[in-house]
C-alpha cells in the first residue's frame, strides 16, 4: 500500500493498494486536521 500526499490539496491523499487507487479526504476521519497545523495546548 502506498499513500501519496502530493495531490496539491491539503488533506487529500491518494491511497494505492495493489491495482486500486482511491482518493481519501483526511478531514473525514477523527484525527487532527492536517491543514491547521499542530494543535495548541
MMTF fields as JSON, N, C-alpha, C and O atoms, coordinates in Angstrom:
{
  "mmtfVersion": "1.0.0",
  "mmtfProducer": "UNKNOWN",
  "numBonds": 163,
  "numAtoms": 164,
  "numGroups": 41,
  "numChains": 1,
  "numModels": 1,
  "chainsPerModel": [1],
  "groupsPerChain": [41],
  "chainIdList": ["A"],
  "bondAtomList": [4, 2, 8, 6, 12, 10, 16, 14, 20, 18, 24, 22, 28, 26, 32, 30, 36, 34, 40, 38, 44, 42, 48, 46, 52, 50, 56, 54, 60, 58, 64, 62, 68, 66, 72, 70, 76, 74, 80, 78, 84, 82, 88, 86, 92, 90, 96, 94, 100, 98, 104, 102, 108, 106, 112, 110, 116, 114, 120, 118, 124, 122, 128, 126, 132, 130, 136, 134, 140, 138, 144, 142, 148, 146, 152, 150, 156, 154, 160, 158],
  "bondOrderList": [1, 1, 1, 1, 1, 1, 1, 1, 1, 1, 1, 1, 1, 1, 1, 1, 1, 1, 1, 1, 1, 1, 1, 1, 1, 1, 1, 1, 1, 1, 1, 1, 1, 1, 1, 1, 1, 1, 1, 1],
  "groupList": [{"groupName": "UNK", "atomNameList": ["N", "CA", "C", "O"], "elementList": ["N", "C", "C", "O"], "formalChargeList": [0, 0, 0, 0], "bondAtomList": [1, 0, 2, 1, 3, 2], "bondOrderList": [1, 1, 2], "singleLetterCode": "X", "chemCompType": "L-PEPTIDE LINKING"}],
  "groupTypeList": [0, 0, 0, 0, 0, 0, 0, 0, 0, 0, 0, 0, 0, 0, 0, 0, 0, 0, 0, 0, 0, 0, 0, 0, 0, 0, 0, 0, 0, 0, 0, 0, 0, 0, 0, 0, 0, 0, 0, 0, 0],
  "groupIdList": [1, 2, 3, 4, 5, 6, 7, 8, 9, 10, 11, 12, 13, 14, 15, 16, 17, 18, 19, 20, 21, 22, 23, 24, 25, 26, 27, 28, 29, 30, 31, 32, 33, 34, 35, 36, 37, 38, 39, 40, 41],
  "secStructList": [7, 3, 3, 3, 7, 7, 1, 1, 1, 6, 6, 3, 3, 3, 3, 3, 3, 6, 6, 3, 3, 3, 3, 3, 3, 4, 4, 4, 1, 1, 1, 7, 7, 6, 6, 1, 7, 1, 7, 7, 7],
  "xCoordList": [0.845, 0.0, 0.896, 1.896, 0.526, 1.245, 0.25, -0.913, 0.735, -0.083, 0.645, 1.791, -0.025, 0.552, -0.07, -1.267, 0.771, 0.295, 0.42, -0.051, 1.042, 1.309, 0.149, 0.332, -1.041, -2.218, -2.494, -3.351, -1.774, -1.998, -3.1, -3.351, -3.77, -4.833, -4.533, -4.274, -4.571, -4.264, -5.327, -6.522, -4.892, -5.814, -6.328, -6.985, -6.041, -6.482, -5.286, -4.243, -5.431, -4.359, -4.888, -6.094, -3.977, -4.332, -3.728, -2.527, -4.563, -4.127, -4.179, -5.212, -3.052, -2.977, -2.72, -1.767, -3.587, -3.443, -3.567, -4.65, -2.454, -2.457, -2.696, -1.948, -3.732, -4.053, -5.154, -5.644, -5.554, -6.66, -6.139, -5.388, -6.54, -6.192, -7.48, -8.403, -7.53, -8.693, -8.235, -7.151, -9.055, -8.758, -9.466, -10.647, -8.735, -9.261, -9.121, -8.071, -10.181, -10.146, -9.903, -10.77, -8.737, -8.388, -9.287, -9.369, -9.962, -10.865, -12.088, -12.805, -12.333, -13.47, -13.213, -14.124, -11.988, -11.631, -11.463, -11.177, -11.637, -11.488, -10.001, -9.452, -9.368, -7.934, -7.674, -8.514, -6.514, -6.213, -6.225, -5.768, -6.738, -6.792, -5.391, -4.758, -4.888, -3.505, -3.343, -2.214, -4.441, -4.353, -4.266, -4.01, -4.474, -4.476, -3.209, -3.109, -2.249, -1.008, -1.19, -2.227, -0.192, -0.227, -1.236, -1.375, -1.939, -2.896, -2.179, -1.069, -2.806, -2.227, -2.8, -3.993, -1.932, -2.35, -2.301, -2.612],
  "yCoordList": [-1.166, 0.0, 1.237, 1.291, 2.223, 3.489, 4.622, 4.532, 5.69, 6.877, 8.06, 8.347, 8.745, 9.891, 11.171, 11.417, 11.978, 13.243, 14.396, 15.497, 14.168, 15.234, 15.414, 15.317, 15.677, 15.84, 17.299, 17.607, 18.201, 19.622, 20.202, 21.407, 19.341, 19.809, 19.321, 18.137, 20.245, 19.88, 18.931, 19.213, 17.816, 16.858, 15.81, 14.858, 15.964, 14.991, 14.123, 14.641, 12.805, 11.879, 10.827, 10.588, 10.203, 9.069, 7.818, 7.766, 6.816, 5.555, 4.49, 4.288, 3.807, 2.74, 1.423, 1.292, 0.442, -0.901, -1.874, -2.047, -2.512, -3.384, -2.552, -1.613, -2.884, -2.153, -1.13, -0.551, -0.894, 0.005, 1.288, 1.242, 2.433, 3.731, 4.471, 4.532, 5.027, 5.798, 7.098, 7.167, 8.113, 9.401, 9.476, 9.143, 9.917, 9.962, 11.376, 12.004, 11.872, 13.164, 12.91, 12.369, 13.294, 13.009, 13.742, 13.35, 14.792, 15.519, 14.678, 15.019, 13.579, 12.713, 11.787, 11.089, 11.77, 10.867, 11.651, 12.848, 10.989, 11.618, 11.72, 10.922, 12.716, 12.923, 14.415, 15.149, 14.88, 16.304, 16.722, 15.979, 17.888, 18.392, 18.751, 19.626, 18.096, 18.363, 19.76, 20.214, 20.462, 21.791, 22.877, 24.036, 22.527, 23.527, 23.515, 24.267, 22.691, 22.637, 21.901, 21.277, 21.97, 21.24, 21.866, 23.089, 21.042, 21.595, 22.368, 22.014, 23.401, 24.205, 23.729, 23.449, 23.644, 23.158, 24.315, 24.138],
  "zCoordList": [0.0, 0.0, 0.0, 0.715, -0.806, -0.814, -0.607, -0.999, 0.019, 0.242, -0.381, -0.034, -1.302, -1.985, -1.432, -1.583, -0.79, -0.219, -1.206, -0.923, -2.35, -3.311, -4.286, -5.5, -3.753, -4.605, -4.918, -5.747, -4.26, -4.483, -3.618, -3.651, -2.835, -1.946, -0.537, -0.319, 0.415, 1.795, 2.335, 2.247, 2.888, 3.484, 2.52, 2.94, 1.228, 0.226, -0.146, -0.545, -0.017, -0.371, -1.328, -1.404, -2.055, -2.899, -2.278, -2.012, -2.05, -1.465, -2.548, -3.186, -2.752, -3.749, -3.04, -2.271, -3.31, -2.751, -3.908, -4.468, -4.27, -5.451, -6.692, -6.961, -7.455, -8.675, -8.468, -9.438, -7.227, -6.939, -6.298, -5.324, -6.85, -6.28, -5.949, -6.762, -4.755, -4.351, -3.706, -3.127, -3.809, -3.191, -1.85, -1.741, -0.827, 0.531, 1.076, 0.934, 1.699, 2.363, 3.848, 4.534, 4.342, 5.738, 6.719, 7.883, 6.28, 7.168, 7.545, 8.486, 6.815, 7.111, 8.293, 8.738, 8.804, 9.891, 11.186, 11.158, 12.302, 13.609, 13.926, 14.687, 13.327, 13.501, 13.388, 12.867, 13.87, 13.711, 12.251, 11.382, 11.988, 10.617, 10.149, 10.739, 9.1, 8.643, 8.081, 7.897, 7.799, 7.221, 8.287, 7.961, 9.549, 10.603, 11.434, 12.403, 11.086, 11.855, 13.169, 13.398, 14.028, 15.294, 16.245, 16.286, 17.007, 17.967, 19.07, 19.467, 19.549, 20.624, 21.954, 22.071, 22.944, 24.273, 25.255, 26.433]
}
